[in-house]
Amino acid sequence: MFYIVSYDIPDDKRRTRVAKTLLDYGSRVQYSVFECIMDDKLMEKMFVRLSEVATEDDRIRIYSLCAKCESNVKIIGRGEITKDEDVYIL
């Protein structure tokens, strides 16, 4: 599944910890936005790790995109859509 994770965290230390955690699961596409390709089990693990860092003052949003929605993503400017390198179609 393809996920978009965005965050708004006022505390520098927590913001850095969230970003480092997200780097374990996906690619940074903007300062506070990541694209992640993972199964449900890995997404749950990421969710737990982010929950351990976040406080009531923070905002973290995780959006799942279906395969059809993922194919409709449009980009203006630099960048490309994150691809799952481990998927092979025969």
N, C-alpha and C positions, 0 to 999 in steps of 0.2 A: 504494500500500500504506500502511496505517496502522501507525505504530510508536509504542511507548512507550519512552522513554529515561529511565532513573533512574541516579543516581550518588551515591556516598559518597566524598568526597575530603577528607582531613584538612587539606591545605594551602590557606589562604585564596586565595592568588594563582592557583593552578591551578584551584581551584573556580570562581573568577570567570571565568577564561579558558574553562572548559568551558561555563559558563552562557551566556556571550556567544556562543560558537560555536553552541550549540544554538538560540539566538534567531534565527540565520540560517536555521534549518530547520523550526522549529515554534513552538508556544505553550507557555509555562510554565503548568502546571496545579497544581503544588505547588512548594515551595521547591526540591526536587531531582528533579522529575519533569516531563518534557516530552512532549507529543503532537505527532507529526510525520506529515505526509502527503507522501509523495514516491515517486518511482520508484526502481528498483534502482540506477541510475547515480548519482543524487543521494545515496542512502543510502550508497553506497560512498565517495563524496567526504566525507560527514560522518564516516564511520568513520575514514578516513585522518586527517582533521583532529583528531579526538578522540584518536587514537592518538599523534599528535605531541605532545600536551599531557600525556597521562596517564603515570604512573609505576607501578612495581610496588605501591606503597602504595595506589593508587586502585582504586575499583570503579565501572565503568560497565557498565550492562546495557542491551541493546537488544532489545526484544520486538516481533516482527511480529504483527499481527492480521489475519486474513483478513476479507473483507467480512461474512461471517456473524457472526464473533466481534465485529467492530466494532459491529454492530447490537444485540448483546446487552450492551453496556456499560451499567452502571447507575450513577447518580450520586445520592449523598445529600448534601444541603446545597448550597452555592453551586457555580456552574460549569456548563458545558455541554460537550458533546463537540465537539472541533475538527472543522470541516467543510472540505472542499476546495472553495474558492470557484471554481475553474476547471473543475469538472466540470458538464456540462450533459447532461440526459437529454431527448431529443426523442421 
